[in-house]
């Protein structure tokens, strides 16, 4: 039977088990998950937080990670500024990026979610307000959510992947993991 692990990846952790990129060692999955033969199903940028799925089943890994399956990924996004309805509509219809137009997304403003504190905290500017969005996409381009919010004029300050398909990070503290139910 396939094993599926739900991991709440902290800010600054690489979505891989080893780091060969720099002379200074960076935190990796091996610092948090001591389970043999599981691999990430998809990626989550080093400066993003939240749900990362790991599995020992290659077919499940492909189904989760491959954009052709259009698995929904929901993010809680803190942005600089206060997006208006026109900006949300642009996200909902698809945004032109350098690598083409994104698929339509679900996008809405939300109240500040009750999340764990980020370490280090985001940079706050006293003269610029910030707000939160819930953004659901069904593709996975490199740094896509950050590029989408910037394209509509609202740079991302904090990005937390909350849900992938039916799996959620709700109730899992940063740096912790649990096996998926059933």
VOGU-3710 file (C-alpha; in Angstrom, 3 decimals, decimal comma):
1> xxxxxxxxxx> 0,000/0,000/0,000  1,273/3,464/-0,916  2,470/5,744/1,834  1,545/9,422/1,695  3,007/11,935/4,129  1,644/15,443/4,734  4,510/17,721/5,778  4,239/21,352/6,884  7,383/22,717/5,266  8,809/25,675/7,165
11> xxxxxxxxxx> 10,135/28,801/5,472  13,749/28,348/4,330  13,645/24,565/3,868  14,473/23,045/0,472  11,916/20,622/-1,026  14,569/17,926/-1,429  16,501/15,596/0,830  20,018/16,828/-0,005  21,595/20,209/-0,716  24,329/20,347/-3,294
21> xxxxxxxxxx> 23,723/23,946/-4,329  25,971/25,973/-2,038  28,976/25,776/0,223  26,784/26,701/3,189  24,436/23,871/4,118  20,752/24,751/3,898  17,885/22,996/5,659  16,402/20,106/3,675  13,631/17,541/4,084  16,124/15,156/5,706
31> xxxxxxxxxx> 16,279/17,543/8,680  12,579/16,868/9,333  11,433/13,606/7,707  13,325/10,433/8,582  11,333/8,031/6,427  13,122/5,882/3,834  12,134/5,832/0,154  9,615/8,699/0,127  9,963/11,555/-2,343  8,242/14,920/-2,748
41> xxxxxxxxxx> 5,222/14,989/-5,045  5,843/18,419/-6,502  7,891/21,266/-5,133  7,480/24,209/-2,822  9,958/27,067/-3,073  12,456/27,572/-0,275  10,809/30,886/0,638  7,307/29,370/0,708  5,700/27,450/3,548  3,009/24,871/4,026
51> xxxxxxxxxx> 1,847/21,571/2,636  4,333/19,358/0,860  3,255/15,815/0,021  5,761/12,958/0,069  5,085/9,448/-1,176  6,763/6,147/-1,980  4,399/5,525/-4,928  5,678/6,783/-8,298  2,237/6,753/-9,933  0,689/8,732/-7,077
61> xxxxxxxxxx> 3,624/11,131/-7,164  3,033/11,750/-10,892  -0,734/12,176/-10,439  -0,175/14,804/-7,734  2,663/16,686/-9,437  1,807/16,491/-13,148  -0,128/19,584/-14,324  -2,096/17,495/-16,853  -4,126/16,135/-13,918  -5,110/19,703/-12,902
71> xxxxxxxxxx> -5,029/18,927/-9,191  -6,126/22,016/-7,270  -3,544/23,688/-5,029  -4,790/26,343/-2,610  -2,519/29,026/-1,210  -2,962/31,651/1,484  -1,111/34,675/0,149  -0,176/37,818/2,016  0,316/40,598/-0,517  1,547/44,149/-0,386
81> xxxxxxxxxx> -1,391/46,474/-0,961  -5,138/45,905/-1,140  -6,284/44,216/-4,364  -9,532/45,528/-5,833  -12,186/43,554/-7,718  -10,535/44,259/-11,084  -7,261/42,724/-9,863  -9,080/39,659/-8,516  -10,913/39,276/-11,853  -7,593/39,306/-13,705
91> xxxxxxxxxx> -6,367/36,463/-11,471  -9,657/34,611/-12,004  -9,482/34,903/-15,807  -5,782/34,147/-16,150  -2,759/36,417/-16,056  -0,230/36,924/-18,843  3,244/35,954/-17,632  6,488/35,722/-19,613  5,818/32,002/-20,207  2,203/32,525/-21,347
101> xxxxxxxxxx> -1,236/33,061/-19,864  -2,072/31,154/-16,695  -5,161/28,996/-16,404  -8,069/30,685/-14,622  -7,655/30,696/-10,839  -10,016/30,982/-7,922  -9,089/34,201/-6,129  -10,696/36,001/-3,218  -9,729/38,384/-0,449  -9,882/36,846/3,007
111> xxxxxxxxxx> -9,425/38,006/6,576  -5,964/37,455/8,016  -5,769/33,700/8,696  -4,765/32,276/12,059  -1,340/30,935/11,060  1,844/30,131/12,904  4,393/32,966/13,073  6,918/32,971/10,262  10,615/32,793/11,123  11,962/35,206/10,052
121> xxxxxxxxxx> 8,965/37,547/10,009  8,020/39,251/6,750  9,312/42,733/6,055  6,555/45,233/6,894  6,419/48,781/5,550  4,484/51,190/7,751  3,257/53,240/4,793  2,025/50,309/2,674  -0,930/48,183/3,804  -1,038/44,455/3,239
131> xxxxxxxxxx> -3,886/41,992/2,798  -4,572/38,284/2,355  -5,866/36,277/-0,594  -6,951/32,684/-1,032  -5,721/31,590/-4,450  -6,394/28,185/-6,014  -4,534/27,156/-9,159  -4,545/23,995/-11,251  -1,073/24,164/-12,751  2,385/24,490/-11,286
141> xxxxxxxxxx> 4,727/26,840/-13,079  7,895/27,991/-11,373  7,044/30,615/-8,702  3,643/30,964/-10,348  1,612/32,446/-7,481  4,277/35,056/-6,763  4,464/35,988/-10,437  0,665/36,169/-10,729  0,202/38,532/-7,788  3,093/40,711/-8,984
151> xxxxxxxxxx> 1,590/40,825/-12,499  -1,589/42,395/-11,098  0,408/44,858/-8,990  0,461/43,179/-5,573  3,792/41,534/-4,676  3,654/38,475/-2,434  5,032/38,922/1,079  4,188/35,475/2,470  3,035/32,337/0,680  1,539/29,318/2,465
161> xxxxxxxxxx> 0,294/26,288/0,522  -2,762/25,237/2,500  -4,242/22,440/0,403  -3,401/20,046/-2,440  -6,453/18,214/-3,744  -8,254/16,899/-0,652  -5,163/17,027/1,590  -4,589/19,982/3,900  -1,894/21,224/6,262  -4,539/22,270/8,802
171> xxxxxxxxxx> -3,542/21,059/12,281  0,061/20,183/11,371  2,630/22,502/13,019  5,569/23,788/10,921  8,336/21,196/10,655  5,962/18,354/11,584  4,368/15,664/9,436  1,766/12,941/9,598  0,627/10,075/7,444  -2,435/10,789/5,302
181> xx> -5,604/9,047/6,396  -6,749/6,259/4,077
//
